[in-house]
Amino acid sequence: MNGEVRGSPDEEQHEELQVVDGHLSAVGRGWTSIPTAIINTFTDSSISITSLDLSYNSISKVDSLDKLLNLKNLVLDSNSLDSEQSFPPLAKLETLCVNNNQISDLDLFLKGVKPLASLSYLSMLKNPACPNYFTGKDQEDYKRYRLFVLHRVPNLKFLDSSPVSAQEKKDAERIGHLMAVARPDPAQYTRDTQNQQSMKLRILCLPRWLLKESRLPLSVSRVMFIMEDNLKAIDS
């Protein structure tokens, strides 16, 4: 079902929002938090939100989501999320994208993700806690990171830009607890907020081959994130 909503009188007025086939996009609205009034308006109606894109805001905490009981896909790319988050137990949430935030303490962040029992797809690219080529780390650092994440979130099928292999699952179960990634120096990672609006490259959070060959719901194909012009497209 589709529906529209405007901000309530006691909230800052927002442009009209619309849910299309369960997908609500609120990209680049300058929000510093998730407006409770907006969420309540939809949850108090017969409109069901299954996919929510809050990219390019300044959101620092994931509150006000506990009423979205049918939410399957959540995109929080390019916000101001730090390591200390407490996700509500959204039983149906399968996909979480938090690319390009300020998550530096991996262990602390994964503790906050623990209530998401159905989480299968997680992307944390361009965070200080994700040691890959975006943050100047080598492949061995990234392998350690993957094993630690899989140890803490064993149901993952897809992490960042690649699927989880059977061997990774075995290694994570065996030695993942030993793979804790050292917390990086936050000074190494500065964000250019002035240029956020100029970012043009919009790519799928999951590669097309996975979307075609897996049993993912169609709504996952709408889960997208925006990266800088020089970011390599994640695709097969």
LUMPA-862078 format. One record per residue (C-alpha): z, x, y; residue in one letter. Coordinates in Angstrom, 1 decimal. Example, Ala and Ser with C-alpha at 12.3 -4.5 7.8 and 13.67 -1.06 7.14 Angstrom:
BEGIN
((7.8, 12.3, -4.5), A)
((7.1, 13.7, -1.1), S)
***
This chain:
BEGIN
((0.0, 0.0, 0.0), M)
((-0.8, 1.2, 3.5), N)
((1.4, 0.7, 6.6), G)
((2.1, 1.9, 10.1), E)
((5.2, 2.7, 12.1), V)
((6.2, 3.8, 15.6), R)
((9.4, 5.6, 16.6), G)
((12.4, 3.3, 17.2), S)
((13.6, 2.8, 20.8), P)
((16.6, 5.2, 20.3), D)
((14.3, 8.0, 19.0), E)
((11.9, 10.1, 20.9), E)
((8.6, 8.2, 20.9), Q)
((6.1, 9.5, 18.4), H)
((2.5, 8.8, 17.9), E)
((1.7, 6.1, 15.4), E)
((2.2, 7.2, 11.8), L)
((0.3, 5.7, 8.9), Q)
((0.8, 5.8, 5.1), V)
((-2.5, 5.8, 3.2), V)
((-2.3, 5.5, -0.6), D)
((1.3, 6.7, -0.6), G)
((0.5, 9.8, 1.6), H)
((2.2, 10.2, 5.0), L)
((1.1, 13.1, 7.3), S)
((3.3, 14.1, 10.2), A)
((1.8, 17.5, 10.9), V)
((2.4, 19.4, 14.2), G)
((4.6, 16.8, 16.0), R)
((7.1, 19.3, 17.3), G)
((10.0, 17.9, 15.2), W)
((13.1, 20.0, 14.9), T)
((14.5, 17.7, 12.2), S)
((13.1, 14.9, 10.0), I)
((13.6, 11.7, 12.0), P)
((16.0, 9.4, 10.1), T)
((14.6, 6.3, 11.9), A)
((11.0, 7.1, 10.7), I)
((12.1, 7.5, 7.1), I)
((14.3, 4.4, 7.2), N)
((11.5, 2.3, 8.5), T)
((9.3, 3.0, 5.5), F)
((12.0, 2.9, 2.9), T)
((13.3, -0.4, 4.2), D)
((9.8, -1.9, 3.7), S)
((7.7, -2.3, 0.7), S)
((5.7, 0.9, 1.5), I)
((6.2, 3.7, -1.0), S)
((5.8, 7.3, 0.1), I)
((4.7, 9.6, -2.8), T)
((3.4, 12.5, -0.7), S)
((4.8, 13.8, 2.6), L)
((3.2, 16.5, 4.7), D)
((5.5, 17.9, 7.5), L)
((3.6, 21.1, 8.2), S)
((3.6, 22.8, 11.6), Y)
((6.8, 21.4, 12.9), N)
((10.1, 23.3, 13.7), S)
((12.2, 21.7, 11.0), I)
((15.2, 23.8, 9.9), S)
((16.9, 21.5, 7.4), K)
((15.7, 19.2, 4.7), V)
((17.9, 16.2, 5.4), D)
((17.0, 12.5, 5.6), S)
((14.9, 12.7, 2.4), L)
((17.3, 11.2, 0.0), D)
((15.9, 7.7, 0.4), K)
((12.3, 8.7, -0.6), L)
((12.9, 8.0, -4.3), L)
((9.2, 7.9, -5.2), N)
((8.4, 11.2, -3.5), L)
((6.3, 13.5, -5.7), K)
((4.8, 16.0, -3.3), N)
((6.5, 17.6, -0.3), L)
((4.8, 20.1, 2.1), V)
((7.0, 21.9, 4.6), L)
((4.7, 24.8, 5.5), D)
((5.0, 26.6, 8.8), S)
((8.4, 25.3, 9.8), N)
((11.8, 26.9, 10.5), S)
((13.4, 26.6, 7.2), L)
((16.0, 29.3, 6.4), D)
((17.5, 30.2, 3.0), S)
((20.4, 27.7, 3.0), E)
((18.9, 24.3, 2.1), Q)
((20.3, 21.4, 0.1), S)
((17.5, 19.3, -1.3), F)
((18.6, 15.8, -2.4), P)
((18.1, 15.0, -6.1), P)
((14.6, 13.5, -5.8), L)
((14.0, 12.8, -9.5), A)
((10.2, 12.4, -9.1), K)
((9.5, 15.4, -6.9), L)
((7.0, 17.7, -8.7), E)
((5.4, 19.8, -5.9), T)
((7.2, 21.7, -3.1), L)
((5.3, 23.9, -0.6), C)
((7.5, 25.9, 1.8), V)
((4.9, 28.6, 2.8), N)
((5.4, 30.5, 6.1), N)
((9.0, 29.8, 6.8), N)
((12.1, 32.0, 7.3), Q)
((13.4, 32.0, 3.7), I)
((14.9, 35.5, 3.2), S)
((17.6, 35.0, 0.5), D)
((15.8, 33.9, -2.6), L)
((19.0, 33.3, -4.7), D)
((20.5, 31.1, -2.1), L)
((17.3, 29.1, -1.6), F)
((16.9, 28.5, -5.3), L)
((20.4, 27.1, -5.5), K)
((19.4, 24.5, -3.0), G)
((16.3, 23.6, -5.1), V)
((18.3, 23.1, -8.3), K)
((18.7, 19.3, -7.8), P)
((14.9, 18.9, -8.1), L)
((14.9, 18.4, -11.8), A)
((11.2, 17.6, -12.1), S)
((9.9, 20.4, -9.9), L)
((6.8, 21.9, -11.5), S)
((4.9, 23.4, -8.6), Y)
((6.5, 25.7, -6.0), L)
((4.8, 27.8, -3.3), S)
((6.8, 30.2, -1.1), M)
((4.0, 32.5, 0.2), L)
((4.6, 34.2, 3.6), K)
((8.4, 34.1, 3.4), N)
((10.4, 37.3, 3.6), P)
((11.9, 36.4, 0.1), A)
((8.4, 36.4, -1.4), C)
((7.4, 40.1, -1.9), P)
((3.6, 40.0, -2.1), N)
((0.8, 41.5, -0.1), Y)
((1.5, 39.2, 2.8), F)
((4.8, 41.0, 3.3), T)
((3.7, 44.5, 2.4), G)
((5.3, 44.6, -1.1), K)
((3.6, 45.9, -4.2), D)
((2.7, 44.0, -7.4), Q)
((5.8, 45.2, -9.3), E)
((8.0, 43.6, -6.7), D)
((6.1, 40.4, -6.9), Y)
((6.4, 40.4, -10.7), K)
((10.2, 40.8, -10.5), R)
((10.3, 37.9, -8.0), Y)
((8.3, 35.6, -10.3), R)
((10.6, 36.3, -13.3), L)
((13.7, 35.7, -11.2), F)
((12.3, 32.4, -9.8), V)
((11.3, 31.3, -13.3), L)
((14.7, 32.2, -14.6), H)
((16.3, 29.9, -12.0), R)
((13.7, 27.2, -12.1), V)
((12.5, 27.3, -15.8), P)
((10.4, 24.1, -15.6), N)
((7.8, 25.6, -13.2), L)
((4.2, 25.4, -14.3), K)
((2.8, 26.9, -11.1), F)
((4.3, 29.4, -8.7), L)
((2.6, 30.4, -5.4), D)
((-1.1, 31.0, -6.1), S)
((-1.1, 31.2, -9.9), S)
((0.0, 29.3, -13.0), P)
((3.0, 30.4, -15.0), V)
((2.0, 32.1, -18.3), S)
((3.7, 31.7, -21.6), A)
((4.6, 35.4, -21.5), Q)
((6.2, 35.0, -18.1), E)
((8.3, 32.2, -19.5), K)
((9.5, 34.4, -22.3), K)
((10.2, 37.4, -20.1), D)
((12.0, 35.2, -17.6), A)
((14.3, 33.8, -20.3), E)
((15.0, 37.3, -21.6), R)
((15.4, 39.4, -18.4), I)
((14.9, 37.1, -15.5), G)
((18.6, 37.3, -14.6), H)
((18.2, 41.0, -14.0), L)
((15.3, 40.6, -11.6), M)
((17.1, 39.6, -8.4), A)
((15.0, 40.7, -5.4), V)
((16.8, 42.7, -2.7), A)
((17.1, 40.7, 0.5), R)
((14.6, 42.1, 3.0), P)
((15.3, 43.1, 6.6), D)
((14.4, 40.0, 8.7), P)
((13.2, 42.3, 11.5), A)
((10.2, 43.1, 9.4), Q)
((8.9, 39.6, 9.6), Y)
((8.3, 38.1, 13.0), T)
((6.6, 34.8, 13.5), R)
((3.9, 34.2, 16.1), D)
((4.7, 30.6, 17.0), T)
((2.4, 30.7, 20.1), Q)
((-0.7, 31.0, 17.9), N)
((0.3, 28.3, 15.4), Q)
((-2.0, 25.7, 16.9), Q)
((-5.0, 28.1, 16.5), S)
((-4.7, 28.3, 12.7), M)
((-7.8, 26.7, 11.3), K)
((-8.0, 27.5, 7.6), L)
((-6.8, 24.6, 5.6), R)
((-6.7, 25.1, 1.8), I)
((-5.4, 23.3, -1.3), L)
((-1.9, 24.2, -2.3), C)
((-3.2, 24.2, -5.8), L)
((-6.6, 25.6, -6.9), P)
((-9.4, 23.1, -7.6), R)
((-9.7, 24.2, -11.3), W)
((-6.1, 23.3, -11.9), L)
((-6.5, 19.9, -10.2), L)
((-9.6, 19.1, -12.3), K)
((-8.3, 20.3, -15.7), E)
((-4.7, 19.2, -15.6), S)
((-3.1, 15.8, -15.7), R)
((-1.9, 16.0, -12.1), L)
((-1.9, 12.7, -10.1), P)
((-4.6, 12.4, -7.6), L)
((-2.0, 12.6, -4.8), S)
((-1.4, 16.2, -5.5), V)
((-4.9, 17.0, -4.3), S)
((-3.8, 15.9, -0.9), R)
((-1.0, 18.5, -0.8), V)
((-2.4, 21.1, 1.6), M)
((-1.1, 24.0, 3.7), F)
((-2.4, 25.7, 6.7), I)
((-2.5, 29.5, 6.8), M)
((-3.8, 32.0, 9.4), E)
((-7.5, 32.7, 9.8), D)
((-7.2, 36.0, 7.9), N)
((-5.4, 34.5, 4.9), L)
((-7.4, 34.7, 1.7), K)
((-8.3, 31.3, 0.3), A)
((-6.3, 30.6, -2.9), I)
((-8.9, 29.3, -5.3), D)
((-10.6, 30.1, -8.6), S)
***
